[in-house]
Structures are given as structure tokens and as C-alpha cells.
Amino acid sequence: MTFTRNHRSVRLQFVRYLLGLAVLLAINAKSAAQAQPDSGTIYGVMALDVAPGAANQGVALLRQYREGALKQPGNMGVTLLQEFDWPNRFIVYEAWRDQAAFDANEKAAPSGELAGKLKAMSAAPFDRRDYQVISVGPARPTAAGDVIYMQLHLDVFPPGIDPTVAAAKVVAEAARQGEGNLRYDIVKSVKPPLSHMTLIAAWQSRKAFDAYEDSAYARQFRDVVGPLLGSPYDDRLYVPIN
């Protein structure tokens, strides 16, 4: 009888544990769904370099592209960025309603014109990738000041994908609460290699960014992902092109 009572007690505790775990998983799933209602959104990241003497031409060309892309069906925004202290390097960060809208833009006139005109002034291979949402928060409006963007491209060994994603979510959530933060997005490759992800964030000033870099949560993030990387940790700073 003692064995039976103990056995039943263990079984009861195990059932309660499973029920509690199920509730926690349901809450987490609901929270994730609420946080990322537009999970089908595709983010495009374009990286391009022009010849050192063609920076102004590059800016004009990208503004022309933005004007055309914003008119394409399914476009949800285009952000143009120019590398800080390296003005002939650029990033285009854009959001599309879904994969079909992104793919259609690839074949549309603005993309074709951009690729064609870049050939004469390009200083590096044209790189264009599509990403899916991992964690994207609301972009806050900017006030007067020197807005600074960070772009961090991570390439991790396959076993490190899940812990890197988890660590990135933690640092993003903490950074969004930090003073001067305007946005902090995490997106992950749609197509192989699936080990690539990009973090794009913005702060109201360089001082606010420096405070982020020196924060405990940013240091912890670097400590976690460092051993998982398949390429150097490469974060770069940019200023927005209005």
C-alpha cells in the first residue's frame, strides 16, 4: 500500500507539472503571437558600395529608388542608411507585406533601374537579401538630434542558431527600454544559409548608442554569441538619409 500511495503521489505531481508546463507554453505562444502579429512580413536588406568619389551620386540614386519602391504594392517602408565615416557605403532596409510583394519588387522598375545604374559606380558586389521577422518593435519618431543606426550581421554555426536567436530577443527587449532607443529589429534569413541574421537598431544620439554598447545586457549578448559565431562580430554605424 505504501508503494501504491507513493506511486500515485509521484504520478499526481508529474501530471500537475505537465499541466503547468502546458499553461506556460500557451501563455508564451499567445504573447509571441501578440508581439509579432505580422509574422509574414518580409524585410529586405540591401548592402552596396560605390566608388569613393561617387557618394553623392549614390545618395541620389537611392533616393530615386526609395521614391519608386514606396509606390510598389505591399511596401511598408524604406529606410536609407549611409555608413558613418565611410560615406560611399550604404544599406537599404525595407519592409514588405509578404514574400510575394518582396519578390514582385525584385522584378519591378525601381529595382531594375537601381541595379543597372549601380554597375557604373559600384565598388563591391551588390548584396540583397530577404529576411523574416524574429523580433521587430515599433519605430519611435525621431526628435531633433543626431540619429545613429547600428547594423549587425551575425553568421553563426548551425548548432548556435537557437541560442543566438534567444540572446538577440533578450538584448532587443532590454535595448527598447533604454534611453534614446528608437527601434531594435531582429530578422533572420528566409533562404539558406539559415544561420544568417541581421540586427538593425537606432538611437536618438551617439551618446545613447554608446550607453547601449556599455550596458550590462549588451555585454552579456556579446559574451553569449561570441563563441557561436562563424565569422567576426561586425557591427557598423550609419546615419539616415532623409
Summary of the structure (lengths in Angstrom):
residues: 242
radius of gyration: 21.9
end to end distance: 78.5
largest distance: 88.3
contacts: 727
relative contact order: 0.15
helix: 45%
strand: 29%
